[in-house]
Amino acid sequence: MPEPFIEDEMTRAKRGIAWIRLEEALRATGCPVCAEVESAEKHYIEGLLYEYVLDAGVRKKLHQQHGFCTRHGKLALTAELTLKSDGLHLATMFETVMEEHLQLLDKQASRIKESTKVTSKRKRKPTFGAVDAGECFVCAFVKGTENIALHGLVYFSNDDEFIEAYRRSRTVICFRHAQMIVKEAADPIWARRISPRVLEVTHEKMKKMKTDLSNFIQKHDYQSAHDYTRDELDSYLDAVNFFSGQMRL
């Protein structure tokens, strides 16, 4: 009787959503962690507009945090166009938020107006009820997603299949996420999972990027008769994206 097949932990993990998303990210360009987070961010905002316009929880967050941050406000407007909406989703979401803030500004203006009538010397600096928007709730979602994506990459960082796929891909882990991996290496929980190979491959890709950048500059010399390669033409974009990342909140 044949012995039962015992599936190892890594094989099981590769049937999970973390591996599937990582594979998809490696088919893109730029940083695979940024690509994974950016995709999740886009779908989250579209989901808010499509399914949660009347959701009490979403309304509460919009009220408490005074709308979206600049980045996610712009992405929400883009999502409206993607959903082929004339703006009804956002109008519905923001109607009561607008009403509440009209009342807030009215109270603040009244307090400031009253303060100008006070002639006696104040002992304390006046306060007029200014509010701080706090962290955008979409930003909070994105940070959580980034943490999951980064730990997914760390988990597979010692896997031969992942390392080879990363080496062959046109992706390169950005500087910020590379440094987050280095920080995780100091965490006893993740230290045994992290392989230096993922940073070594990133180093190889950086060297290629630096060579392309140098060639791009040198070929601008009027005496140069060499044509630019596609990688050389894109080298300055790759350099900026490497240090900035696509996702920087």
C-alpha positions, 0 to 999 in steps of 0.5 A: 500500500503506497504511503499517503502523500503529505503536503508540505507547508509551502505547497499548501501556501501556494494554493492560497490568495497570497501566492496568487496575488504575488504571482500577479504582481510579478507580471507587472512592472515596478515594485511588486508590493506597490503593485499589489497594494495599488490594485487592492486600493483601486478595487476597495474604492470602487467597491465603496462607490458601487456597494457601500454608498448607503452603508452606515459604517462608511458614512460614519467614517466619512463624517469622523474623518471629514471625507477622503485625503487628497490622494483618495479623493482623486481616486474616488473621482476616477472610480466614478468615471470607471463605473460610468457614473455621473457622480451620483455615488459620491453625491449621495455619500457626501450629502450628509457630510456636507450638511454636518460641516456647514453646521460646523463652519457656522459655529466656528464663524460665530465663535470667531465673531463673538471673540472680536467683541471681547475687549478685556485681556484674555488670559488664555488663547481662544479656541474656536473648535478647529478640527483635525481630519485625522487619518483617511480610512482608505489610507488605514486600509491601504497600510493594512494591505501593504503590511499583508502584502509585504509579509506575503513576500517575506514568507515566500522569500526563501522559495526557489520558485519565487526567487526565480520568478522575481529574477525573471520579472521586470519588477524590482522591490522599491527602496522603501519596501526593501528597507521594510524587509530589512527591518522585519529581519530584526523581528524574531517572528519573521527572522527565520522566514526572511532570506537574503536572496530576495535582497541579493536579486534586488541588488542585481536588478539595481546594478542593471538599472544603474548601468542603463542609467549611465548608458542613457546619459553617455549616449546623449553625447553628440559624438555617440553613434549608439541607439538607445535601448528600451531599458535605457530610455526608461531608466530615469523613470525606473530610478525615480520609481525605485526610490519613490515607489508607486505607493507612498502615503 
